[in-house]
Amino acid sequence: MQLYDLDAAATRAINSLAGTSALADSIMIWVSAIGVPLLVIAVALQWWRGPERSHNRHVLVAAGLSFLLGLAINQITLLFVHRMRPYDGGITHLLIERSADPSFPSDHATATFAIAAAFLLHGMRRMGAWFLAAAVLIAVSRVYIGTHYVSDICGGAATGIAAAILVRGFYREGTRLDRLVTSIL
């Protein structure tokens, strides 16, 4: 079995659940549509939270930078990779409107895994675990509704995690820039 065949089989297996329950379909469509904005709001609302405010704010800025860097890397990737969506290849049944952009990598997976990885890499394990659970749910929803292959999700997750690692390496806590940014409001 070729790698593509395995990817298509995994994608079909998840997407085969679509259409079996109107409630599950509605939930997955909703999660896919508003999951990323909800995570961004959840991150932003933490700006004023916690006793370790400067550390929390540093992590929030790192999460935002990871999110943006991951999506920028995706845009560069799209210059070279033009993968057809699984519904165009007859692999999935689509529950939402068609997308105009290529399938690989998943921006949803990139964004959500970048946020989760930023929290985890900066030692905020409990919050990171919640964001990771949300990222997995959002990623699965994208395959469930028929808009991505499983490998699109894996590629997006890898991009998001890599972006968080890069930000962790270059955006240091306690630097002059960090103190300036984290002291706002």
N, C-alpha and C positions, 0 to 999 in steps of 0.2 A: 504494500500500500504506500503510495506516495504521500508526501507531507501535505500537499493540497487536498488529497482525498480525506486525510485525517481531519484537516481543518474544516472541510465542507461537512463531514459527518458530525463533528462536534457542534458546528453551527446549526445544522438541521435538527439535531437532538434537542437543543435548547429552544429553537424556534418552533419545533413541532408542538410545544405546549401552547403556543398562540392559537387563539380561536377555540380553545376547549372550555374556557370560562370567561364570560363577559366581565366579571369582577376582576379577575387576574389581569386580563387585557387592559382594563381601565387603569388599574394600579400601575402596571408597567409603563403604559403610555405616559401617565402622570409623572412617574419617577424619572423617566427619560427626558421629559420636557422641562421639568423644574428642578431636577436634582442638582445640577451645577449651580444655578442661581441661589438655591437654598444653602448650599455649602459655602458659597462666597459670603452670603449674609451671616451665616453662623460664625465664620472667621471674623468678619468685620465687627460684629457685636461684642467680641471679646476684647476689643481695644481698651475698654474701661474696667475690665474684670481682673480680679485676683490680687493677692498681696505682693506678688513678684511682678509688678506691673512692667518694669523695663524689660525683664526677660520675656514675659508674655508678648509684649509689643515687638520685640526682636523676632520672635517666632512667627508672629502674624505677618510682619514685613517679609520675612524669608518665605513664608507660604505664598504670599502674593507674587514675589519675584520668581519663585519656582513655577507657579501657575503660568505667568507671562512668558518665561523662558521656554517652558515646555511647548506652549502653543506656537512660539516663534520657530522652534526647531521643527515642529510639524509643518509649518508653512514652507520651510526650506525643503523638507522631505517631499512635499507635494510637487516641487519643481522636477523631481526625478522619478517619483513613483505615482503611477496613475492607475490604481487598482479599481476595477469595476465593483460596484456594490453587489452584495450577494443576491438581492432580489432581481437585479438585471441579468444575473447568470442562472436564474431559476433555482437557486439554492434555498431561498427563504420566501415566506409569505409576509408581505409588508403591511403593518398595521397603521402606519402614518403616511404623510405625504412624502414623495420622493425627494431625495437630496440632490443638489446640483454638483457637489464636490466629490472627489474620489473617496474611496472607503478607508484606505490605509494612510496613516494611523488614525485611531479614534481620538478626536479632540476631547470628547467627554471623559474617556479613560485617562488621557494625559492630564487634564485639568484636575480631576478628582484624586488621582494617585499622587500628583505633585503636592497637593495640599496635605494628604495623609502622610506622605513620606517626610515632608518638612517638619511636621509635628513630631513624628517618631524619631527623626534624626537629631532633633533638638531636645530630646529627653522628656517630651510631654506625652508619655505612653498612653495614659487613659484617654485623653482627647484624641490622640493619634489613632488609637484602636477604634474609636467611634467614627472618625473620618475614614478609616480604612474599610470598615463595614459598609459605610455609605458608598464609598467608591466601588466596592465589589457589587453592591446592589445596582448602582447606576450602570456599571459596565455590563452586567448580566441583562439588564433591561434593554440595552442597545442591541444585543443579539436576539433577545426574546421578541422584540418588535420588528426584527428583520432587517435592520439597517446596517449591521456590521457582521463580519466574520469574527470568530473567536480570536484569530491571529491579529486582527485589527485592534482588538482590545488589548491583547498582550503587547503589541507594539506601542500602543498609546501608554499603557502602564509603564513600560520600560522607559519611554521618553520622559514621562512625568517623574519617575524615580531618579533618572539620570540628571534631570534639571534640578531636583532638590539636592542631590549630592553636589552638583557644581555650585549652587548657591551657598550651601553649607561651607564649602571650601573657600569661597571668595567674599562672602558677606559675613564679617566677623562681629561678634557681639562685643560691645564696649568701645568700638572705634569711634572716632569723632563723628563720622557720618551716621553711625548707628545711634549715637546719643542724640544727634540733631533730629533724626527721623522719629525716634521713639519718644521724644519729649513734646511732640505736637499734640495739642489738646490736653 
